[in-house]
Amino acid sequence: MIGLSAFVLSIGLQTVEVDETFDTGERTGYSFSAPQNAEQQISVSAESFDVRFVAPGNVTIPLASYEGNFTHNWSHLEDGDSRIEIQNTGQTEMHVTAVYHISTDPIFYTYHVLVMISGIVVIGVSAGFSARKPRGF
């Protein structure tokens, strides 16, 4: 039951919400895959920080320094991966909030199917042992 519900919930566009704080000098990065026209949003606030942004469809913001607040909203022009790298260069904490709409990695579908198969095997073996106990038990 758990495997089936996880499988059904993983179909389609998934929403990932980020709300993180980083100390002076720390860096972070986000990488995700999303389909065409998926809406994305990120907001960074700190004394000063560097941001590098790459999205599919030759959308690139080269390494740039910002002070105060940086907000960026975009839609994927085509299916693909977005990468965002951020480094806090100021003397205060950096706060990052974001909402990403991503597509699920296909390997997770296989994982959910394996969980369901394992459950069926365990239930089948248990039912077999409860119907007729093998010798030695």
N, C-alpha and C positions, 0 to 999 in steps of 0.2 A: 504494500500500500504506500509506504513512504517513497519507494523508488518510482512508482507510477506518478504520484503527485509531484515529485521533484522533476520528473521528465516533462510533464505537462506544463509546469510553471517555467521551465527553461526555454520553451518555444517562443520565438518572437523577440521583440526588442526589450532589453532589460535596462532599468534605470539604476545608475550608481551615483550616490550622493557622497561628496567628500567634504569634510570639515576638519582641517588639521592645522596645527600650529608648529612652527619650527624656530629654533633658537638662532642666534647670530652665527653666520658662516655655514649653516646647514643647507643642503641642497636636496631637492626631491625631483622625481620625474613621474610622469603618467603616460602610459601607452595603452591604447585600446583600439579595437576594430569596430567599425560601425558601417551600416549601409548608407546608400545615397539618401540625401535629404534628412538625415538624422540631426536633430537640433542639439547643440552642445553649448555649455556656458561655464566660464571660469572667472573667478574674482580673486585677486591677490591684494593684500594690504600690508605695507611695511614701510619703514623709513626709506630704504632703498633695496632694490633687488634686480636681478637679471632674469630675463625670460627668453627662451628659444622655443619656437612653435613650428611644427611641420604637420600638414594635413594632406590627404590625398587630393589629386587634381592640381599639383604644383602650387599649393597654397602654403607659403612659408613666411614666417616672421623671423628674420635673422636675430642673432643674439643682440638684445637691446636692454639698456638699463632704464629702470623706472623708479620714481619716487612717489610715495603716498599710495594711491590706488590704481589698479589695472583691472579692467573688466573687458572680457572678450566673448562675444556670442558669434557662433558660426554654424553653418550647415555643411555637411559633407557633400562635396560636388560629385563624388563618385564613391563606390565601395572601397574601403581601405582602412589603413591604420593612421591614427593621429599620435604624435609624440609631443609632449610638453616637458621642458626642463626648466626648473626654477631654482635660483640660488639666492639666499638672503645675504646681502652685502652690507646691510645697515647695522646699527647698534641696538635695535629693538627686535622683538619677536615678529615673525612673518606669519600671517594668517591666510590660509588658502581655503576657499569654498568653491565647489564645482558641482554641476549636475551633468552627467554624461549619459547618453542613450546609446547603448552598445549592443552588438549582436553577440550571441553566445558562441563560444568556441565549439566546433562540432565534436571534439573529443569528449565533451561532457555528455552528449547524447549516448555515446558508447558506454560511458561510466554508469549512467542511469540504467541502461539495459542490463549491464552486468549485475547491478544490485538487484534488479527484479529477478533475473535468472537464479542468482544465489538464494534468494528468498524462496523461490519455487522449489529448488532442490532441497533446501532444509525442511520445508513443509512436507515434501514428498517422502523424504527419508524418515521424518518423525511419524508420519502417518503409517508408513510401512512397519516401523517398529512397534507402534501401538496396536496395529491389527494382528500381528503375529510376532511374538518375541522370538528372536533367533536363539539357537542353542548356546548355552554358556552365559546367558543373561538372567 
